[in-house]
Amino acid sequence: MSGGRPGPARTTGNPAALSAINLRFDLIAGLTAAAVVLPKAMAYATVAGLPVAVGLYTAFIPMATYAFLGSSRVLSVSTTTTLAILAGTQLGLAVPDGDAAQLITAAVTLTALVGAILLLAAVLRLGFVANFISTPVLTGFKAGIGLVIVLDQAPKLLGVHLTKQGFFRDVFSLAQQIPESSLLTLAMAGATFVVLIGMELLRPHSPAPLVAVGASIAASWFFGLPDRGVATVGLIPQGLPSLTLPDLALISQLLPGAFGIALMSFTESIAAGRAFADRSDPPINANRELIATGAANLGGA
């Protein structure tokens, strides 16, 4: 789940004028959310081990679904780093050879399972469970996930290949390969990092991820970076993807992980909704959040 979204303007007077003001603020908020969500969706697809195009395809439907069903007006729903790494772990277990077509099928199956679990929890009215998950537990879990993500992305930043052998062995192997790093790849990563951090500090509300991605694309084209050994995403297929149905044979293998992802998805949604809500906003309805996030996952699948 991503960050806050400005709510309707609190004004009084002509209803038509009020609607126009609300539409203007909603349009600005929508463009801002898209500028942040789209680059992150591509990055999260990579974290999950999926083609970048998958992130683009799945960014729209969950957000639109939640807008109709969710109880929080400040949430724009998409994936998170935590959910991406959890999904990537499950997909890696289900498709160890990394075949792209099989990964997409497994991802569809996993997402549908998560959606079904959340909807079942809504039917059983299990929304109260969110009140028993402490903040320190979530913080510690996310800190661990953060370390895993850093280790997973570090080889790409250095331009080296790392064979997964376990966390501590991977750290040791990565340290050994640092002398083999691609200086040009490292320079691109460093420049992108400076743009992201600099814009966040100087212009906190600017679409820093979109600017960083756009600048990287321009630099790649202008300097011919692919010909200089810098790995790029490559060609993204045009048009809509073909329909992929869940594979029933994968359910038993993916179901345990789907429960964990469903729980994390729900708790992150509740926590973010409560953190960004105004005092005048209606309280977050936990069971309605289960319905909204469940439907968003099924729609995204």
C-alpha positions as CSV (number, residue, x, y, z in Angstrom):
1,M,0.0,0.0,0.0
2,S,1.3,3.4,-0.9
3,G,1.1,6.8,0.8
4,G,-1.5,9.4,1.4
5,R,-3.9,10.9,-1.1
6,P,-5.4,14.4,-0.6
7,G,-9.1,14.3,0.3
8,P,-11.9,16.5,-1.1
9,A,-11.7,20.2,-0.4
10,R,-13.7,21.2,2.6
11,T,-15.6,24.2,1.2
12,T,-19.2,25.3,1.3
13,G,-21.4,27.1,-1.2
14,N,-22.5,26.2,-4.7
15,P,-22.6,22.4,-5.2
16,A,-21.4,22.7,-8.8
17,A,-18.5,24.9,-7.8
18,L,-17.7,22.4,-4.9
19,S,-17.7,19.5,-7.4
20,A,-15.3,21.4,-9.7
21,I,-12.9,22.1,-6.8
22,N,-13.0,18.5,-5.7
23,L,-12.4,17.3,-9.3
24,R,-9.4,19.6,-9.6
25,F,-7.8,18.3,-6.3
26,D,-8.6,14.7,-7.2
27,L,-7.0,15.1,-10.6
28,I,-3.8,16.5,-9.1
29,A,-3.8,13.8,-6.5
30,G,-4.3,11.1,-9.1
31,L,-1.5,12.4,-11.3
32,T,0.8,12.6,-8.3
33,A,0.0,9.1,-7.2
34,A,0.6,7.8,-10.7
35,A,3.9,9.5,-11.0
36,V,5.0,7.7,-7.8
37,V,3.3,4.4,-8.2
38,L,4.3,3.5,-11.8
39,P,8.1,3.6,-11.3
40,K,7.7,1.8,-8.0
41,A,5.5,-0.8,-9.6
42,M,8.2,-1.6,-12.1
43,A,10.8,-1.8,-9.4
44,Y,8.7,-4.0,-7.2
45,A,8.1,-6.4,-10.1
46,T,11.8,-6.8,-10.4
47,V,12.1,-7.4,-6.6
48,A,9.5,-10.2,-6.9
49,G,11.4,-11.7,-9.8
50,L,8.8,-10.9,-12.4
51,P,9.2,-9.0,-15.8
52,V,9.0,-5.3,-15.4
53,A,5.9,-5.1,-17.6
54,V,3.9,-7.1,-15.0
55,G,4.3,-4.1,-12.6
56,L,2.8,-1.8,-15.2
57,Y,-0.1,-4.1,-16.0
58,T,-1.1,-4.6,-12.3
59,A,-0.7,-1.0,-11.1
60,F,-4.1,0.2,-12.3
61,I,-6.8,-2.3,-11.5
62,P,-6.1,-2.7,-7.7
63,M,-6.1,1.1,-7.2
64,A,-9.4,1.5,-9.1
65,T,-11.0,-1.4,-7.2
66,Y,-9.9,0.0,-3.8
67,A,-11.2,3.5,-4.7
68,F,-14.8,2.0,-5.0
69,L,-14.6,-0.4,-2.0
70,G,-12.1,0.9,0.5
71,S,-13.0,2.8,3.7
72,S,-10.0,5.1,3.7
73,R,-9.9,8.1,1.4
74,V,-6.1,8.6,1.9
75,L,-4.8,5.3,0.5
76,S,-3.8,4.5,-3.0
77,V,-3.4,0.8,-3.1
78,S,-0.5,-0.9,-4.8
79,T,2.3,-3.3,-3.8
80,T,5.0,-2.6,-1.2
81,T,8.6,-3.7,-0.7
82,T,7.5,-6.2,2.0
83,L,4.8,-7.8,-0.2
84,A,7.1,-7.9,-3.2
85,I,9.9,-9.7,-1.4
86,L,7.4,-12.1,0.2
87,A,5.9,-12.8,-3.2
88,G,9.3,-13.2,-4.8
89,T,10.3,-15.8,-2.1
90,Q,7.2,-17.9,-2.8
91,L,7.5,-17.6,-6.5
92,G,11.2,-18.7,-6.3
93,L,10.1,-21.8,-4.4
94,A,7.3,-22.6,-6.9
95,V,9.4,-21.9,-10.0
96,P,13.1,-22.6,-9.1
97,D,14.2,-22.4,-12.8
98,G,12.9,-18.9,-13.2
99,D,10.9,-19.5,-16.4
100,A,9.1,-16.2,-17.1
101,A,5.8,-17.8,-18.3
102,Q,5.7,-20.1,-15.3
103,L,6.5,-17.2,-12.9
104,I,3.6,-15.2,-14.3
105,T,1.2,-18.2,-13.9
106,A,2.5,-18.7,-10.3
107,A,2.1,-15.0,-9.6
108,V,-1.5,-15.0,-10.8
109,T,-2.3,-18.1,-8.7
110,L,-0.6,-16.5,-5.6
111,T,-2.4,-13.2,-6.0
112,A,-5.8,-14.9,-6.5
113,L,-5.2,-17.0,-3.3
114,V,-4.4,-13.9,-1.3
115,G,-7.5,-12.2,-2.6
116,A,-9.7,-15.2,-1.7
117,I,-8.2,-15.5,1.8
118,L,-8.9,-11.8,2.4
119,L,-12.5,-12.1,1.2
120,L,-13.0,-15.2,3.3
121,A,-11.6,-13.3,6.3
122,A,-14.1,-10.6,5.6
123,V,-17.0,-13.1,5.6
124,L,-15.8,-14.5,8.9
125,R,-15.4,-10.9,10.2
126,L,-11.8,-11.3,11.2
127,G,-10.9,-7.6,10.9
128,F,-10.4,-7.3,14.6
129,V,-7.2,-9.3,14.3
130,A,-5.3,-6.2,13.2
131,N,-5.7,-4.8,16.7
132,F,-3.5,-7.5,18.1
133,I,-0.5,-7.1,15.9
134,S,2.0,-4.8,17.7
135,T,4.0,-2.1,15.9
136,P,7.4,-3.4,17.2
137,V,6.7,-6.8,15.5
138,L,5.9,-5.1,12.2
139,T,8.9,-2.8,12.5
140,G,11.3,-5.7,13.2
141,F,9.8,-7.7,10.3
142,K,10.2,-4.9,7.9
143,A,13.7,-4.2,9.0
144,G,14.7,-7.8,8.2
145,I,12.9,-7.5,4.8
146,G,14.8,-4.4,4.1
147,L,18.1,-6.2,4.5
148,V,17.0,-8.9,2.2
149,I,15.9,-6.4,-0.4
150,V,19.3,-4.6,-0.2
151,L,21.2,-7.8,-0.7
152,D,18.9,-8.8,-3.6
153,Q,19.4,-5.5,-5.4
154,A,23.1,-4.9,-4.6
155,P,24.4,-7.2,-7.4
156,K,22.4,-5.2,-10.0
157,L,23.8,-2.0,-8.7
158,L,27.3,-3.3,-9.0
159,G,26.8,-5.1,-12.3
160,V,27.7,-8.5,-11.0
161,H,25.9,-11.9,-10.8
162,L,25.2,-13.6,-7.5
163,T,24.1,-17.2,-7.1
164,K,21.8,-17.4,-4.1
165,Q,23.2,-19.6,-1.2
166,G,21.7,-18.0,1.9
167,F,21.9,-14.6,3.4
168,F,25.3,-14.6,5.1
169,R,26.9,-16.6,2.3
170,D,25.5,-14.2,-0.2
171,V,27.0,-11.2,1.7
172,F,30.4,-12.9,1.7
173,S,30.1,-13.8,-2.0
174,L,29.0,-10.2,-2.9
175,A,32.0,-8.8,-1.0
176,Q,34.4,-11.0,-3.0
177,Q,32.9,-9.7,-6.3
178,I,33.2,-6.0,-5.5
179,P,36.5,-5.7,-7.4
180,E,34.7,-7.0,-10.5
181,S,32.0,-4.3,-10.3
182,S,31.1,-2.4,-13.4
183,L,32.1,1.2,-12.7
184,L,29.6,2.6,-15.3
185,T,26.8,0.6,-13.8
186,L,27.8,1.8,-10.3
187,A,28.0,5.4,-11.5
188,M,24.5,5.2,-12.9
189,A,23.2,3.7,-9.7
190,G,24.9,6.4,-7.6
191,A,23.6,9.2,-9.8
192,T,20.0,7.8,-9.6
193,F,20.3,7.6,-5.8
194,V,21.5,11.2,-5.6
195,V,18.6,12.4,-7.7
196,L,16.1,10.4,-5.5
197,I,17.5,11.6,-2.2
198,G,18.2,15.1,-3.3
199,M,14.6,15.6,-4.6
200,E,13.1,14.1,-1.5
201,L,15.2,16.6,0.6
202,L,14.7,19.7,-1.5
203,R,11.3,19.0,-2.9
204,P,9.5,16.5,-0.7
205,H,6.3,16.4,-2.7
206,S,7.9,16.1,-6.1
207,P,7.6,12.9,-8.2
208,A,11.2,11.9,-7.5
209,P,10.9,8.2,-8.7
210,L,9.4,9.4,-12.0
211,V,12.1,12.0,-12.5
212,A,14.8,9.4,-11.7
213,V,13.4,6.9,-14.1
214,G,13.0,9.4,-16.9
215,A,16.5,10.8,-16.4
216,S,17.9,7.2,-16.4
217,I,16.1,6.4,-19.7
218,A,17.4,9.6,-21.3
219,A,21.0,8.9,-20.2
220,S,20.8,5.3,-21.4
221,W,19.7,6.5,-24.8
222,F,22.0,9.5,-25.1
223,F,25.2,7.7,-24.0
224,G,24.4,4.3,-25.5
225,L,24.8,2.6,-22.1
226,P,23.6,-0.9,-23.2
227,D,26.5,-1.0,-25.7
228,R,28.8,-0.1,-22.8
229,G,27.8,-3.1,-20.7
230,V,25.1,-1.5,-18.6
231,A,22.1,-3.9,-18.2
232,T,18.7,-2.4,-19.1
233,V,15.1,-3.6,-18.8
234,G,14.9,-4.0,-22.5
235,L,11.8,-3.9,-24.7
236,I,8.5,-3.8,-22.8
237,P,5.7,-5.5,-24.9
238,Q,3.0,-3.2,-26.2
239,G,-0.7,-3.6,-25.7
240,L,-2.5,-5.6,-23.0
241,P,-1.2,-9.0,-21.8
242,S,-2.9,-12.2,-22.6
243,L,-5.2,-13.7,-20.0
244,T,-3.4,-16.0,-17.6
245,L,-5.5,-18.3,-15.4
246,P,-4.4,-19.7,-12.0
247,D,-2.8,-23.1,-11.9
248,L,-4.7,-25.3,-9.5
249,A,-1.7,-27.6,-9.2
250,L,0.2,-24.8,-7.5
251,I,-2.4,-24.1,-4.8
252,S,-1.0,-26.5,-2.2
253,Q,2.5,-25.2,-2.6
254,L,1.6,-21.5,-2.5
255,L,-1.2,-21.5,0.1
256,P,1.0,-21.2,3.2
257,G,2.8,-18.2,1.8
258,A,-0.5,-16.7,0.6
259,F,-1.7,-16.6,4.2
260,G,1.3,-14.6,5.3
261,I,1.1,-12.2,2.4
262,A,-2.6,-11.7,3.1
263,L,-2.0,-10.9,6.7
264,M,0.8,-8.5,5.9
265,S,-1.2,-6.8,3.1
266,F,-4.2,-6.3,5.5
267,T,-2.1,-5.0,8.4
268,E,-0.1,-2.6,6.3
269,S,-3.3,-1.2,4.8
270,I,-4.9,-0.7,8.2
271,A,-1.7,0.9,9.6
272,A,-1.3,3.3,6.7
273,G,-4.9,4.2,6.7
274,R,-4.9,5.0,10.4
275,A,-1.6,6.9,10.2
276,F,-2.7,9.2,7.4
277,A,-6.3,9.8,8.4
278,D,-7.5,13.2,9.4
279,R,-9.4,13.6,12.7
280,S,-12.5,14.5,10.8
281,D,-12.4,11.4,8.6
282,P,-14.6,8.4,9.5
283,P,-12.8,5.6,11.3
284,I,-11.2,2.8,9.2
285,N,-13.6,-0.2,8.9
286,A,-11.4,-3.3,9.2
287,N,-13.8,-5.7,7.6
288,R,-14.4,-3.4,4.7
289,E,-10.7,-3.1,4.2
290,L,-10.6,-6.9,4.0
291,I,-13.2,-6.8,1.2
292,A,-11.5,-4.0,-0.6
293,T,-8.0,-5.4,-0.5
294,G,-9.3,-8.9,-1.3
295,A,-11.2,-7.6,-4.4
296,A,-8.1,-5.6,-5.4
297,N,-6.0,-8.7,-5.4
298,L,-8.5,-10.7,-7.3
299,G,-8.8,-7.9,-9.8
300,G,-5.1,-7.6,-10.2
301,A,-4.7,-11.3,-10.7
